[in-house]
């Protein structure tokens, strides 16, 4: 199985990029992983939130064409604990999912079109994190999921 983390925009802060690289390498021991950074639409910073989300949504939907199953990382998604999330990942592997895509949106979240197209959603917290920081938090949880699946000591339940 391949996992693709689809992100709108790049990760600006060096400490986040370094953390992302660490967990990308760790996850690579278990599964093929690609971290995709989609170019933010041009000339959008001064546009209304909905216009920005719609422009980003078109780019996200195009990237999702490469996935078999997609999950939005969204505050309105299902809350799970690490064990439940690892079970979800295991089920995807057992079902033969070839490319599992997880999507982080831009600073304003997702467009209505993306919400209509992707029904599966996970929330990593009821707290709000920057869309750049959530990338690192998610990758840590994905790594944790694989260590749980393998019965490795990283996760201490």
ChimeraX attribute file (.defattr): number of C-alpha atoms within 10 A of each C-alpha:
attribute: neighborCount
match mode: 1-to-1
recipient: residues
	/A:1	15
	/A:2	17
	/A:3	23
	/A:4	21
	/A:5	21
	/A:6	22
	/A:7	23
	/A:8	23
	/A:9	19
	/A:10	13
	/A:11	17
	/A:12	10
	/A:13	10
	/A:14	9
	/A:15	12
	/A:16	17
	/A:17	16
	/A:18	12
	/A:19	16
	/A:20	21
	/A:21	15
	/A:22	14
	/A:23	19
	/A:24	20
	/A:25	13
	/A:26	17
	/A:27	21
	/A:28	14
	/A:29	11
	/A:30	14
	/A:31	13
	/A:32	14
	/A:33	19
	/A:34	14
	/A:35	17
	/A:36	15
	/A:37	15
	/A:38	15
	/A:39	13
	/A:40	17
	/A:41	17
	/A:42	8
	/A:43	8
	/A:44	14
	/A:45	11
	/A:46	8
	/A:47	10
	/A:48	9
	/A:49	14
	/A:50	14
	/A:51	14
	/A:52	23
	/A:53	24
	/A:54	17
	/A:55	16
	/A:56	25
	/A:57	23
	/A:58	14
	/A:59	17
	/A:60	22
	/A:61	14
	/A:62	9
	/A:63	18
	/A:64	22
	/A:65	11
	/A:66	14
	/A:67	16
	/A:68	13
	/A:69	17
	/A:70	23
	/A:71	18
	/A:72	24
	/A:73	25
	/A:74	24
	/A:75	17
	/A:76	13
	/A:77	17
	/A:78	13
	/A:79	16
	/A:80	14
	/A:81	10
	/A:82	17
	/A:83	16
	/A:84	12
	/A:85	19
	/A:86	22
	/A:87	15
	/A:88	14
	/A:89	19
	/A:90	15
	/A:91	12
	/A:92	16
	/A:93	16
	/A:94	10
	/A:95	9
	/A:96	10
	/A:97	16
	/A:98	15
	/A:99	20
	/A:100	21
	/A:101	23
	/A:102	23
	/A:103	23
	/A:104	23
	/A:105	24
	/A:106	19
	/A:107	15
	/A:108	13
	/A:109	22
	/A:110	23
	/A:111	21
	/A:112	12
	/A:113	13
	/A:114	21
	/A:115	15
	/A:116	8
	/A:117	11
	/A:118	15
	/A:119	11
	/A:120	15
	/A:121	19
	/A:122	17
	/A:123	16
	/A:124	22
	/A:125	17
	/A:126	11
	/A:127	7
	/A:128	10
	/A:129	14
	/A:130	10
	/A:131	20
	/A:132	21
	/A:133	17
	/A:134	19
	/A:135	23
	/A:136	22
	/A:137	16
	/A:138	19
	/A:139	21
	/A:140	18
	/A:141	19
	/A:142	21
	/A:143	22
	/A:144	24
	/A:145	24
	/A:146	23
	/A:147	17
	/A:148	21
	/A:149	14
	/A:150	11
	/A:151	10
	/A:152	11
	/A:153	10
	/A:154	12
	/A:155	15
	/A:156	7
	/A:157	7
